[in-house]
Amino acid sequence: MLTILVVDDDQHIRELLRFYLQKEGYKVQEAEDGLQAKAILEKENIHVALVDIMMPNMDGYTLCEEIRSLYNIPIMMITAKGEITDKEKAYTLGTDDYIVKPFEPKEVLFRIKALLRRFQMVNEDVIRIGKIIINRHNYEVEVGEKTMVLPLKEFELLAQLANYPNRLFTREQLIALVWGIDFTGNDRTVDVHIKRLRERFSSKDHGFVIKTVRGLGYKLEETN
């Protein structure tokens, strides 16, 4: 799984980007400024950095320069500074792309994919968990020699949980990630779909279990 570092002192921007990036299957790390970002880069395997310019402690220009000198990863500036002199400085310091706020999240996603192609990296379309293979490209689940085609929301829910094994998701998070933030139903929808997945996949035959964390939500764990 590819990991994207979002560096912005605006919490709302980080939350917006995290929502769309996770829905697309990326792992997300967040930092409020350049110093936090540097600490994360030293510990985590980051594949793309999305960097704001105007931040406390260490601004985006300085961070961009440091990333470029130490890491061979694509950098995208996402900033309110839209003057040509700002863009010139950013590209001179090593950014690979530049988006001016306000931005369209889908544009960020396709630009990230373009950067990943340029750097010869791809996001995982295939998730292997337990004894099954989840193919997000053709929406199929392979179990040995057998191929299963699930209803779309069941598939997306399974893929979301399997993409982050052992991670707890609340019902509200799963609603937002699978059904979308505009969904008008209630969180019982998640319970119904979890029940159907449990009926389809057993711990013994498929090597994983979807656990209920009482009062909180669900997580998927391998049992092999």
Z-matrix of the N, CA and C atoms (Angstrom, degrees):
N
C 1 1.460
C 2 1.527 1 109.49
N 3 1.303 2 116.34 1 134.49
C 4 1.455 3 120.90 2 179.86
C 5 1.529 4 110.89 3 -83.10
N 6 1.319 5 115.43 4 142.10
C 7 1.467 6 121.44 5 -177.06
C 8 1.518 7 110.24 6 -112.71
N 9 1.327 8 116.33 7 130.48
C 10 1.460 9 122.24 8 -179.47
C 11 1.522 10 108.84 9 -114.13
N 12 1.316 11 116.07 10 130.90
C 13 1.461 12 122.71 11 178.05
C 14 1.522 13 108.91 12 -96.35
N 15 1.335 14 116.26 13 121.00
C 16 1.462 15 122.09 14 177.83
C 17 1.525 16 107.93 15 -105.15
N 18 1.330 17 116.35 16 118.36
C 19 1.468 18 121.40 17 -176.72
C 20 1.520 19 108.60 18 -117.47
N 21 1.326 20 116.40 19 107.63
C 22 1.468 21 121.11 20 -177.81
C 23 1.528 22 107.92 21 -161.42
N 24 1.321 23 117.73 22 137.08
C 25 1.466 24 119.58 23 179.77
C 26 1.518 25 112.51 24 -82.20
N 27 1.334 26 117.53 25 -2.48
C 28 1.463 27 122.23 26 177.18
C 29 1.529 28 108.73 27 -94.09
N 30 1.328 29 116.41 28 111.56
C 31 1.454 30 121.15 29 -177.55
C 32 1.519 31 111.96 30 -60.11
N 33 1.323 32 117.82 31 -37.20
C 34 1.461 33 121.56 32 -177.87
C 35 1.529 34 111.06 33 -65.86
N 36 1.317 35 116.98 34 -38.22
C 37 1.465 36 120.57 35 176.63
C 38 1.524 37 109.97 36 -64.68
N 39 1.322 38 116.56 37 -43.55
C 40 1.472 39 119.89 38 179.78
C 41 1.526 40 110.34 39 -62.16
N 42 1.342 41 116.60 40 -43.01
C 43 1.460 42 119.98 41 -179.41
C 44 1.528 43 111.23 42 -64.72
N 45 1.328 44 116.88 43 -41.46
C 46 1.465 45 120.93 44 179.19
C 47 1.518 46 110.79 45 -61.45
N 48 1.337 47 116.45 46 -48.71
C 49 1.462 48 120.16 47 -179.28
C 50 1.526 49 110.94 48 -65.76
N 51 1.336 50 116.83 49 -40.79
C 52 1.469 51 119.51 50 179.42
C 53 1.522 52 110.84 51 -59.10
N 54 1.331 53 116.63 52 -43.16
C 55 1.466 54 120.49 53 -179.14
C 56 1.532 55 111.07 54 -58.00
N 57 1.313 56 116.83 55 -51.45
C 58 1.468 57 120.03 56 -176.74
C 59 1.527 58 112.25 57 -71.06
N 60 1.316 59 117.38 58 -36.89
C 61 1.464 60 120.29 59 -179.72
C 62 1.519 61 111.42 60 -68.15
N 63 1.334 62 117.59 61 -43.05
C 64 1.460 63 120.41 62 178.96
C 65 1.520 64 111.02 63 -66.35
N 66 1.325 65 116.36 64 -37.97
C 67 1.458 66 119.54 65 178.22
C 68 1.526 67 110.76 66 -62.51
N 69 1.324 68 116.83 67 -30.11
C 70 1.460 69 122.08 68 179.17
C 71 1.530 70 111.57 69 -82.91
N 72 1.332 71 116.90 70 -5.52
C 73 1.459 72 120.15 71 176.10
C 74 1.510 73 115.81 72 99.98
N 75 1.321 74 117.85 73 9.24
C 76 1.457 75 120.78 74 178.16
C 77 1.528 76 110.52 75 -89.89
N 78 1.322 77 115.80 76 150.21
C 79 1.453 78 121.04 77 168.49
C 80 1.530 79 107.18 78 -86.36
N 81 1.330 80 117.77 79 143.47
C 82 1.465 81 120.74 80 -174.32
C 83 1.526 82 110.28 81 -124.00
N 84 1.335 83 115.80 82 131.58
C 85 1.453 84 123.28 83 168.91
C 86 1.526 85 107.23 84 -112.45
N 87 1.342 86 117.31 85 144.82
C 88 1.466 87 120.32 86 -176.51
C 89 1.520 88 111.44 87 -125.74
N 90 1.333 89 115.15 88 145.26
C 91 1.467 90 121.61 89 175.21
C 92 1.520 91 108.69 90 -140.48
N 93 1.338 92 115.20 91 146.31
C 94 1.465 93 120.52 92 -179.34
C 95 1.517 94 112.82 93 -88.39
N 96 1.327 95 117.07 94 -17.34
C 97 1.469 96 120.47 95 179.66
C 98 1.520 97 109.17 96 -158.38
N 99 1.323 98 115.52 97 178.50
C 100 1.451 99 120.49 98 -176.41
C 101 1.519 100 113.98 99 -64.08
N 102 1.330 101 117.79 100 -33.99
C 103 1.462 102 120.28 101 -179.37
C 104 1.524 103 111.05 102 -66.45
N 105 1.331 104 116.71 103 -43.67
C 106 1.460 105 119.67 104 175.82
C 107 1.522 106 110.86 105 -63.01
N 108 1.320 107 115.86 106 -39.87
C 109 1.464 108 120.01 107 179.74
C 110 1.527 109 111.08 108 -61.78
N 111 1.327 110 116.90 109 -42.17
C 112 1.465 111 120.45 110 178.94
C 113 1.525 112 111.06 111 -59.77
N 114 1.323 113 116.61 112 -42.10
C 115 1.465 114 120.99 113 -179.83
C 116 1.529 115 110.78 114 -63.42
N 117 1.327 116 116.33 115 -40.27
C 118 1.470 117 120.21 116 178.67
C 119 1.518 118 110.45 117 -67.14
N 120 1.318 119 117.76 118 -43.05
C 121 1.463 120 121.38 119 -179.62
C 122 1.526 121 111.91 120 -60.73
N 123 1.318 122 116.56 121 -32.17
C 124 1.463 123 120.07 122 179.89
C 125 1.528 124 112.16 123 -72.50
N 126 1.335 125 116.89 124 -25.03
C 127 1.462 126 120.11 125 -175.19
C 128 1.531 127 113.56 126 -105.41
N 129 1.330 128 117.28 127 -30.20
C 130 1.460 129 121.23 128 -172.33
C 131 1.538 130 110.95 129 -109.73
N 132 1.335 131 114.56 130 155.22
C 133 1.460 132 120.45 131 175.27
C 134 1.526 133 108.22 132 -88.92
N 135 1.322 134 116.07 133 95.27
C 136 1.464 135 122.20 134 -176.46
C 137 1.527 136 109.65 135 -94.50
N 138 1.339 137 116.16 136 137.58
C 139 1.469 138 120.70 137 -178.09
C 140 1.535 139 113.04 138 -105.01
N 141 1.339 140 117.32 139 -29.01
C 142 1.465 141 121.83 140 178.17
C 143 1.526 142 107.82 141 -144.49
N 144 1.334 143 116.82 142 141.63
C 145 1.468 144 121.33 143 175.72
C 146 1.527 145 109.18 144 -116.28
N 147 1.345 146 116.45 145 125.06
C 148 1.465 147 122.72 146 173.42
C 149 1.522 148 106.45 147 -104.95
N 150 1.331 149 116.93 148 117.95
C 151 1.469 150 120.48 149 -165.67
C 152 1.526 151 111.60 150 -127.10
N 153 1.335 152 115.82 151 127.25
C 154 1.458 153 121.38 152 170.58
C 155 1.535 154 108.37 153 -80.29
N 156 1.316 155 117.28 154 159.70
C 157 1.468 156 119.94 155 179.13
C 158 1.520 157 111.41 156 -92.44
N 159 1.328 158 117.22 157 -52.31
C 160 1.463 159 120.72 158 -173.25
C 161 1.526 160 110.14 159 -86.11
N 162 1.339 161 115.86 160 98.58
C 163 1.462 162 122.20 161 -179.57
C 164 1.522 163 109.17 162 -140.72
N 165 1.335 164 117.39 163 153.91
C 166 1.473 165 120.19 164 176.81
C 167 1.524 166 111.49 165 -73.39
N 168 1.322 167 116.21 166 165.18
C 169 1.470 168 124.96 167 173.50
C 170 1.529 169 114.30 168 69.16
N 171 1.317 170 117.94 169 -55.50
C 172 1.461 171 121.85 170 172.89
C 173 1.520 172 108.10 171 -146.47
N 174 1.328 173 117.08 172 119.97
C 175 1.462 174 119.26 173 -176.30
C 176 1.529 175 111.26 174 -79.16
N 177 1.339 176 114.68 175 173.02
C 178 1.457 177 120.67 176 -175.80
C 179 1.510 178 114.14 177 -66.55
N 180 1.315 179 117.62 178 -32.74
C 181 1.463 180 120.03 179 177.82
C 182 1.531 181 110.47 180 -60.31
N 183 1.334 182 115.85 181 -49.53
C 184 1.464 183 120.56 182 -178.52
C 185 1.519 184 110.67 183 -63.95
N 186 1.346 185 116.18 184 -42.39
C 187 1.458 186 120.04 185 178.94
C 188 1.521 187 111.00 186 -62.49
N 189 1.320 188 116.68 187 -44.15
C 190 1.464 189 121.03 188 179.46
C 191 1.523 190 110.56 189 -57.56
N 192 1.314 191 116.02 190 -45.92
C 193 1.472 192 120.90 191 -179.94
C 194 1.526 193 110.72 192 -61.50
N 195 1.324 194 116.79 193 -41.96
C 196 1.469 195 119.92 194 -178.85
C 197 1.525 196 111.56 195 -69.41
N 198 1.333 197 116.92 196 -41.26
C 199 1.467 198 119.50 197 177.56
C 200 1.514 199 110.26 198 -60.29
N 201 1.322 200 115.85 199 -45.78
C 202 1.459 201 119.21 200 -177.06
C 203 1.525 202 112.30 201 -63.56
N 204 1.327 203 116.62 202 -30.67
C 205 1.472 204 119.23 203 -178.65
C 206 1.526 205 112.49 204 -79.53
N 207 1.345 206 117.05 205 -19.60
C 208 1.465 207 119.67 206 -173.70
C 209 1.525 208 114.76 207 -116.40
N 210 1.342 209 117.68 208 -25.84
C 211 1.464 210 120.47 209 -172.21
C 212 1.531 211 110.56 210 -131.23
N 213 1.320 212 114.80 211 144.65
C 214 1.462 213 119.76 212 177.56
C 215 1.526 214 109.02 213 -101.13
N 216 1.334 215 115.64 214 69.99
C 217 1.463 216 121.38 215 179.16
C 218 1.523 217 108.92 216 -129.65
N 219 1.334 218 116.95 217 153.52
C 220 1.474 219 119.07 218 177.15
C 221 1.520 220 111.71 219 -71.37
N 222 1.335 221 115.27 220 144.31
C 223 1.457 222 122.84 221 178.95
C 224 1.523 223 108.63 222 -122.56
N 225 1.333 224 115.69 223 133.00
C 226 1.460 225 121.02 224 174.72
C 227 1.525 226 108.78 225 -123.45
N 228 1.316 227 116.44 226 122.36
C 229 1.453 228 121.38 227 174.39
C 230 1.527 229 108.94 228 -83.33
N 231 1.342 230 116.13 229 128.93
C 232 1.469 231 121.78 230 174.19
C 233 1.520 232 106.33 231 -124.15
N 234 1.322 233 117.42 232 107.17
C 235 1.457 234 120.54 233 -166.38
C 236 1.520 235 112.15 234 -149.83
N 237 1.322 236 115.88 235 159.55
C 238 1.464 237 121.55 236 175.79
C 239 1.526 238 111.75 237 -82.60
N 240 1.332 239 116.71 238 -9.78
C 241 1.472 240 120.55 239 -178.19
C 242 1.530 241 108.69 240 -82.88
N 243 1.339 242 115.34 241 107.07
C 244 1.453 243 119.86 242 -172.83
C 245 1.516 244 116.12 243 -110.82
N 246 1.338 245 117.76 244 6.03
C 247 1.465 246 119.96 245 -179.61
C 248 1.521 247 110.55 246 -71.55
N 249 1.319 248 116.73 247 151.90
C 250 1.460 249 120.99 248 -178.64
C 251 1.526 250 111.35 249 -62.30
N 252 1.346 251 116.94 250 -31.12
C 253 1.465 252 119.54 251 178.34
C 254 1.530 253 111.11 252 -67.53
N 255 1.345 254 116.94 253 -34.75
C 256 1.466 255 120.77 254 176.43
C 257 1.521 256 110.52 255 -65.41
N 258 1.326 257 116.05 256 -44.48
C 259 1.461 258 120.24 257 -179.76
C 260 1.531 259 110.43 258 -64.99
N 261 1.337 260 115.83 259 -41.36
C 262 1.468 261 119.80 260 179.81
C 263 1.531 262 110.55 261 -60.14
N 264 1.325 263 115.96 262 -43.88
C 265 1.464 264 119.58 263 -179.56
C 266 1.525 265 110.54 264 -64.21
N 267 1.346 266 116.82 265 -43.11
C 268 1.462 267 120.48 266 -178.67
C 269 1.522 268 111.57 267 -62.77
N 270 1.325 269 116.45 268 -45.47
C 271 1.470 270 119.30 269 -179.93
C 272 1.528 271 111.14 270 -67.86
N 273 1.315 272 116.91 271 -34.84
C 274 1.467 273 120.42 272 177.68
C 275 1.528 274 110.72 273 -63.71
N 276 1.339 275 116.56 274 -36.04
C 277 1.469 276 120.65 275 -179.10
C 278 1.525 277 112.99 276 -81.71
N 279 1.345 278 116.63 277 -9.75
C 280 1.456 279 117.75 278 171.33
C 281 1.504 280 118.33 279 122.60
N 282 1.363 281 119.20 280 5.70
C 283 1.457 282 117.97 281 178.15
C 284 1.528 283 110.05 282 -67.78
N 285 1.333 284 116.22 283 153.02
C 286 1.465 285 121.35 284 179.91
C 287 1.514 286 112.69 285 -100.74
N 288 1.334 287 116.41 286 -19.36
C 289 1.456 288 120.62 287 179.55
C 290 1.527 289 107.99 288 -153.88
N 291 1.331 290 116.19 289 164.65
C 292 1.463 291 120.74 290 -172.95
C 293 1.521 292 108.59 291 -150.67
N 294 1.332 293 117.13 292 121.00
C 295 1.462 294 122.62 293 178.60
C 296 1.528 295 108.84 294 -123.36
N 297 1.320 296 115.85 295 135.02
C 298 1.460 297 121.12 296 -179.11
C 299 1.529 298 109.51 297 -96.59
N 300 1.346 299 116.68 298 132.60
C 301 1.462 300 121.91 299 174.82
C 302 1.529 301 109.77 300 -72.67
N 303 1.339 302 118.91 301 149.15
C 304 1.468 303 126.85 302 -6.30
C 305 1.525 304 111.13 303 -71.19
N 306 1.331 305 116.22 304 150.72
C 307 1.457 306 120.27 305 -174.61
C 308 1.524 307 109.75 306 -126.00
N 309 1.323 308 114.99 307 163.17
C 310 1.455 309 122.63 308 174.99
C 311 1.531 310 107.67 309 -96.35
N 312 1.335 311 119.23 310 118.26
C 313 1.466 312 120.42 311 -176.71
C 314 1.524 313 114.36 312 -52.97
N 315 1.336 314 117.45 313 -37.07
C 316 1.462 315 119.21 314 -179.52
C 317 1.529 316 111.32 315 -64.90
N 318 1.329 317 116.32 316 -31.85
C 319 1.465 318 118.50 317 176.74
C 320 1.519 319 110.33 318 -66.97
N 321 1.323 320 117.07 319 -38.96
C 322 1.470 321 120.25 320 176.20
C 323 1.524 322 109.81 321 -59.09
N 324 1.334 323 117.18 322 -42.37
C 325 1.458 324 121.09 323 -178.16
C 326 1.518 325 112.23 324 -63.48
N 327 1.337 326 118.08 325 -46.11
C 328 1.462 327 116.83 326 -177.38
C 329 1.521 328 111.99 327 -74.49
N 330 1.328 329 116.58 328 -25.38
C 331 1.462 330 117.92 329 173.85
C 332 1.525 331 110.91 330 -71.49
N 333 1.341 332 117.26 331 -36.78
C 334 1.463 333 119.93 332 175.54
C 335 1.528 334 110.03 333 -60.40
N 336 1.322 335 116.69 334 -45.45
C 337 1.467 336 119.98 335 179.76
C 338 1.520 337 111.37 336 -60.96
N 339 1.334 338 116.67 337 -37.95
C 340 1.463 339 119.96 338 177.30
C 341 1.523 340 110.79 339 -64.53
N 342 1.333 341 116.99 340 -41.52
C 343 1.465 342 120.32 341 177.39
C 344 1.518 343 111.25 342 -63.82
N 345 1.315 344 117.26 343 -41.34
C 346 1.459 345 120.94 344 -179.93
C 347 1.521 346 110.89 345 -64.25
N 348 1.333 347 117.11 346 -38.82
C 349 1.470 348 119.54 347 176.53
C 350 1.520 349 110.24 348 -63.44
N 351 1.335 350 115.68 349 -41.27
C 352 1.460 351 120.29 350 -179.85
C 353 1.526 352 111.36 351 -63.58
N 354 1.323 353 116.08 352 -36.31
C 355 1.462 354 120.83 353 179.38
C 356 1.527 355 112.21 354 -92.84
N 357 1.346 356 115.45 355 10.00
C 358 1.469 357 122.37 356 176.02
C 359 1.524 358 112.05 357 58.63
N 360 1.335 359 115.78 358 42.75
C 361 1.456 360 121.74 359 173.18
C 362 1.514 361 108.05 360 -122.80
N 363 1.325 362 117.02 361 148.84
C 364 1.460 363 121.83 362 178.41
C 365 1.517 364 109.10 363 -134.78
N 366 1.329 365 115.79 364 150.31
C 367 1.455 366 119.67 365 175.36
C 368 1.526 367 109.32 366 -80.06
N 369 1.318 368 116.64 367 150.32
C 370 1.441 369 120.82 368 -178.08
C 371 1.526 370 110.86 369 -69.71
N 372 1.342 371 116.15 370 119.74
C 373 1.455 372 120.87 371 173.18
C 374 1.523 373 110.51 372 -93.39
N 375 1.337 374 116.35 373 -12.13
C 376 1.466 375 121.20 374 -176.81
C 377 1.521 376 109.08 375 -118.42
N 378 1.320 377 115.62 376 126.08
C 379 1.461 378 121.80 377 179.01
C 380 1.521 379 107.96 378 -113.03
N 381 1.320 380 116.89 379 123.47
C 382 1.469 381 121.65 380 177.21
C 383 1.521 382 108.15 381 -106.15
N 384 1.313 383 115.59 382 121.04
C 385 1.458 384 120.53 383 -178.85
C 386 1.523 385 108.07 384 -142.88
N 387 1.329 386 117.15 385 130.58
C 388 1.445 387 119.55 386 -178.06
C 389 1.514 388 111.04 387 57.40
N 390 1.335 389 116.21 388 -125.30
C 391 1.469 390 121.33 389 -178.89
C 392 1.524 391 112.12 390 -107.07
N 393 1.324 392 117.28 391 16.86
C 394 1.460 393 119.64 392 -178.45
C 395 1.529 394 110.77 393 -122.75
N 396 1.324 395 115.28 394 161.14
C 397 1.461 396 123.41 395 174.87
C 398 1.526 397 107.49 396 -124.32
N 399 1.327 398 115.66 397 123.44
C 400 1.467 399 121.39 398 -179.71
C 401 1.524 400 107.68 399 -102.88
N 402 1.316 401 116.38 400 116.91
C 403 1.468 402 121.47 401 -178.13
C 404 1.524 403 108.78 402 -102.06
N 405 1.329 404 115.81 403 104.78
C 406 1.466 405 120.24 404 -177.18
C 407 1.518 406 112.25 405 -76.44
N 408 1.332 407 116.71 406 -10.55
C 409 1.466 408 119.84 407 179.39
C 410 1.523 409 110.84 408 -77.47
N 411 1.363 410 116.50 409 -45.05
C 412 1.464 411 118.80 410 -178.07
C 413 1.527 412 113.28 411 -111.69
N 414 1.346 413 116.80 412 7.30
C 415 1.466 414 122.57 413 175.98
C 416 1.531 415 112.08 414 60.50
N 417 1.331 416 115.90 415 39.81
C 418 1.459 417 120.97 416 177.71
C 419 1.522 418 110.27 417 -118.39
N 420 1.343 419 115.48 418 152.62
C 421 1.456 420 122.57 419 174.92
C 422 1.516 421 107.65 420 -117.80
N 423 1.330 422 116.47 421 123.65
C 424 1.457 423 121.17 422 -179.64
C 425 1.526 424 109.47 423 -100.83
N 426 1.341 425 114.16 424 129.22
C 427 1.461 426 121.14 425 177.24
C 428 1.521 427 106.34 426 -126.54
N 429 1.345 428 116.33 427 97.82
C 430 1.458 429 119.57 428 -173.59
C 431 1.516 430 110.43 429 62.94
N 432 1.325 431 115.99 430 -122.55
C 433 1.472 432 120.49 431 178.88
C 434 1.524 433 112.19 432 -91.32
N 435 1.312 434 115.92 433 -1.27
C 436 1.457 435 120.63 434 -175.74
C 437 1.528 436 111.11 435 -98.57
N 438 1.334 437 115.79 436 142.49
C 439 1.462 438 121.47 437 176.61
C 440 1.519 439 108.99 438 -115.04
N 441 1.327 440 114.92 439 129.87
C 442 1.465 441 120.79 440 178.93
C 443 1.523 442 109.56 441 -111.82
N 444 1.317 443 116.39 442 139.70
C 445 1.458 444 121.80 443 173.63
C 446 1.529 445 106.99 444 -116.00
N 447 1.329 446 115.70 445 112.05
C 448 1.461 447 121.16 446 -177.25
C 449 1.521 448 110.98 447 -92.60
N 450 1.324 449 117.54 448 158.09
C 451 1.476 450 119.73 449 167.74
C 452 1.524 451 109.02 450 -54.75
N 453 1.318 452 116.54 451 145.54
C 454 1.460 453 121.54 452 -169.04
C 455 1.531 454 113.19 453 -53.58
N 456 1.317 455 118.31 454 -49.19
C 457 1.467 456 119.83 455 -175.98
C 458 1.523 457 111.66 456 -69.02
N 459 1.334 458 117.52 457 -33.08
C 460 1.466 459 119.43 458 173.97
C 461 1.518 460 110.22 459 -63.21
N 462 1.331 461 115.66 460 -43.06
C 463 1.467 462 119.66 461 179.81
C 464 1.524 463 110.27 462 -62.56
N 465 1.328 464 117.31 463 -47.70
C 466 1.460 465 120.52 464 -177.45
C 467 1.525 466 111.64 465 -64.45
N 468 1.332 467 116.80 466 -36.54
C 469 1.458 468 120.64 467 177.91
C 470 1.523 469 110.45 468 -66.77
N 471 1.328 470 116.82 469 -44.96
C 472 1.474 471 120.83 470 177.87
C 473 1.523 472 110.40 471 -61.29
N 474 1.334 473 117.44 472 -45.28
C 475 1.466 474 121.22 473 -179.01
C 476 1.524 475 111.09 474 -63.45
N 477 1.326 476 116.78 475 -39.33
C 478 1.459 477 120.07 476 179.87
C 479 1.524 478 111.01 477 -63.45
N 480 1.321 479 117.52 478 -46.01
C 481 1.462 480 121.21 479 -179.97
C 482 1.529 481 111.31 480 -68.19
N 483 1.339 482 116.40 481 -41.78
C 484 1.464 483 120.30 482 -176.91
C 485 1.519 484 112.19 483 -70.78
N 486 1.318 485 116.70 484 -26.64
C 487 1.456 486 120.58 485 -179.75
C 488 1.524 487 111.58 486 -70.65
N 489 1.339 488 116.45 487 -19.18
C 490 1.463 489 121.97 488 -179.75
C 491 1.532 490 109.37 489 -132.19
N 492 1.347 491 118.02 490 65.64
C 493 1.466 492 119.64 491 -178.37
C 494 1.522 493 111.66 492 -57.66
N 495 1.330 494 114.65 493 141.37
C 496 1.470 495 123.68 494 179.15
C 497 1.523 496 113.72 495 73.88
N 498 1.318 497 117.37 496 0.69
C 499 1.462 498 119.61 497 178.90
C 500 1.525 499 110.20 498 -92.62
N 501 1.314 500 116.09 499 132.32
C 502 1.452 501 121.42 500 178.68
C 503 1.522 502 110.44 501 -81.18
N 504 1.338 503 115.83 502 131.08
C 505 1.459 504 121.90 503 173.33
C 506 1.519 505 108.33 504 -118.86
N 507 1.320 506 116.50 505 132.36
C 508 1.461 507 119.45 506 173.18
C 509 1.526 508 108.64 507 -75.21
N 510 1.320 509 115.96 508 163.31
C 511 1.467 510 119.59 509 176.29
C 512 1.522 511 110.56 510 -60.37
N 513 1.339 512 116.04 511 -39.10
C 514 1.463 513 119.60 512 -179.32
C 515 1.528 514 111.26 513 -63.61
N 516 1.335 515 116.88 514 -39.71
C 517 1.462 516 119.87 515 178.19
C 518 1.522 517 111.02 516 -65.08
N 519 1.322 518 116.88 517 -42.35
C 520 1.469 519 120.09 518 -179.32
C 521 1.524 520 111.19 519 -67.18
N 522 1.322 521 116.44 520 -37.96
C 523 1.470 522 119.12 521 175.60
C 524 1.526 523 109.84 522 -58.66
N 525 1.335 524 116.96 523 -47.65
C 526 1.462 525 121.15 524 -177.65
C 527 1.523 526 111.31 525 -64.78
N 528 1.327 527 117.31 526 -41.79
C 529 1.463 528 121.49 527 -174.80
C 530 1.528 529 113.12 528 -76.12
N 531 1.324 530 117.15 529 -34.62
C 532 1.464 531 120.76 530 -174.36
C 533 1.526 532 111.93 531 -100.45
N 534 1.332 533 116.87 532 -44.21
C 535 1.463 534 120.08 533 -176.83
C 536 1.522 535 112.83 534 -96.97
N 537 1.324 536 116.92 535 -19.99
C 538 1.454 537 120.74 536 178.27
C 539 1.523 538 111.86 537 100.30
N 540 1.325 539 114.40 538 154.57
C 541 1.463 540 119.30 539 -174.48
C 542 1.537 541 112.16 540 -70.24
N 543 1.318 542 117.73 541 -13.80
C 544 1.466 543 120.69 542 179.65
C 545 1.522 544 112.76 543 -93.27
N 546 1.333 545 117.20 544 4.06
C 547 1.460 546 121.36 545 -178.73
C 548 1.529 547 110.05 546 -60.15
N 549 1.348 548 117.24 547 133.96
C 550 1.463 549 121.02 548 -174.45
C 551 1.527 550 113.07 549 -105.30
N 552 1.344 551 117.75 550 -0.27
C 553 1.461 552 120.11 551 177.97
C 554 1.512 553 111.31 552 -79.53
N 555 1.347 554 117.05 553 -161.58
C 556 1.453 555 120.56 554 178.72
C 557 1.526 556 110.46 555 -119.18
N 558 1.337 557 115.60 556 172.90
C 559 1.460 558 118.68 557 -173.47
C 560 1.525 559 113.11 558 -73.25
N 561 1.319 560 118.53 559 -5.73
C 562 1.460 561 120.08 560 172.77
C 563 1.515 562 111.75 561 -63.46
N 564 1.329 563 116.34 562 -23.00
C 565 1.456 564 120.81 563 176.07
C 566 1.524 565 110.49 564 -56.75
N 567 1.325 566 116.62 565 -40.21
C 568 1.466 567 120.45 566 178.44
C 569 1.522 568 110.48 567 -62.50
N 570 1.336 569 116.97 568 -45.09
C 571 1.467 570 121.04 569 -178.71
C 572 1.531 571 111.16 570 -59.42
N 573 1.323 572 116.15 571 -41.69
C 574 1.468 573 120.71 572 -179.38
C 575 1.534 574 110.31 573 -63.23
N 576 1.327 575 116.82 574 -44.22
C 577 1.463 576 120.08 575 -178.46
C 578 1.532 577 111.42 576 -70.80
N 579 1.329 578 117.38 577 -35.40
C 580 1.469 579 120.36 578 175.56
C 581 1.532 580 109.52 579 -62.44
N 582 1.321 581 116.81 580 -43.25
C 583 1.471 582 121.41 581 178.71
C 584 1.527 583 110.60 582 -58.36
N 585 1.324 584 116.84 583 -42.97
C 586 1.470 585 120.39 584 179.57
C 587 1.519 586 111.71 585 -65.51
N 588 1.333 587 116.87 586 -39.65
C 589 1.465 588 119.88 587 178.32
C 590 1.518 589 110.72 588 -65.58
N 591 1.310 590 117.38 589 -39.98
C 592 1.463 591 120.22 590 178.37
C 593 1.523 592 111.13 591 -64.02
N 594 1.320 593 117.35 592 -34.47
C 595 1.458 594 120.75 593 177.97
C 596 1.528 595 111.35 594 -69.15
N 597 1.320 596 116.57 595 -29.81
C 598 1.467 597 120.66 596 -179.14
C 599 1.528 598 112.43 597 -82.72
N 600 1.341 599 116.36 598 -35.47
C 601 1.463 600 120.70 599 -171.85
C 602 1.527 601 110.52 600 -122.60
N 603 1.326 602 115.77 601 124.21
C 604 1.462 603 120.11 602 178.98
C 605 1.527 604 109.67 603 -107.42
N 606 1.325 605 115.17 604 153.10
C 607 1.459 606 120.71 605 179.22
C 608 1.521 607 110.98 606 -59.62
N 609 1.320 608 117.06 607 -41.88
C 610 1.466 609 121.71 608 -176.84
C 611 1.521 610 112.00 609 -66.70
N 612 1.326 611 116.67 610 -45.82
C 613 1.471 612 120.63 611 -173.80
C 614 1.516 613 113.82 612 -85.39
N 615 1.338 614 117.74 613 -25.16
C 616 1.457 615 119.80 614 -171.03
C 617 1.526 616 114.39 615 -121.38
N 618 1.334 617 117.57 616 -7.66
C 619 1.460 618 120.01 617 169.91
C 620 1.517 619 116.34 618 80.20
N 621 1.324 620 117.23 619 17.83
C 622 1.462 621 118.95 620 175.78
C 623 1.518 622 109.32 621 -153.74
N 624 1.305 623 115.73 622 162.89
C 625 1.456 624 121.26 623 178.75
C 626 1.525 625 108.94 624 -139.31
N 627 1.320 626 117.12 625 142.90
C 628 1.467 627 121.49 626 173.76
C 629 1.525 628 107.10 627 -98.66
N 630 1.315 629 116.70 628 112.77
C 631 1.456 630 122.20 629 -174.79
C 632 1.531 631 111.19 630 -96.24
N 633 1.318 632 114.70 631 144.26
C 634 1.456 633 120.94 632 172.08
C 635 1.524 634 108.94 633 -92.41
N 636 1.320 635 116.85 634 127.34
C 637 1.459 636 121.46 635 172.83
C 638 1.526 637 105.87 636 -101.84
N 639 1.310 638 115.35 637 106.19
C 640 1.460 639 121.37 638 -168.27
C 641 1.540 640 112.31 639 -52.75
N 642 1.312 641 114.40 640 127.51
C 643 1.454 642 120.88 641 177.07
C 644 1.521 643 114.37 642 78.88
N 645 1.351 644 117.13 643 -2.63
C 646 1.461 645 119.59 644 -176.43
C 647 1.525 646 112.29 645 -121.06
N 648 1.333 647 117.21 646 -59.78
C 649 1.453 648 118.39 647 -177.37
C 650 1.519 649 111.56 648 168.40
N 651 1.359 650 115.35 649 -138.58
C 652 1.459 651 120.58 650 -173.49
C 653 1.528 652 110.88 651 -135.31
N 654 1.348 653 114.75 652 155.61
C 655 1.453 654 120.97 653 170.66
C 656 1.520 655 108.96 654 -149.55
N 657 1.320 656 115.88 655 152.03
C 658 1.459 657 122.01 656 -179.94
C 659 1.518 658 109.07 657 -104.87
N 660 1.327 659 116.71 658 133.11
C 661 1.455 660 122.01 659 179.45
C 662 1.520 661 110.31 660 -129.59
N 663 1.331 662 116.48 661 139.32
C 664 1.463 663 121.10 662 172.69
C 665 1.515 664 109.18 663 -73.43
N 666 1.336 665 115.90 664 147.90
C 667 1.464 666 120.29 665 -179.27
C 668 1.517 667 112.42 666 -119.07
N 669 1.335 668 117.82 667 1.69
C 670 1.467 669 120.74 668 179.45
C 671 1.515 670 111.02 669 -71.33
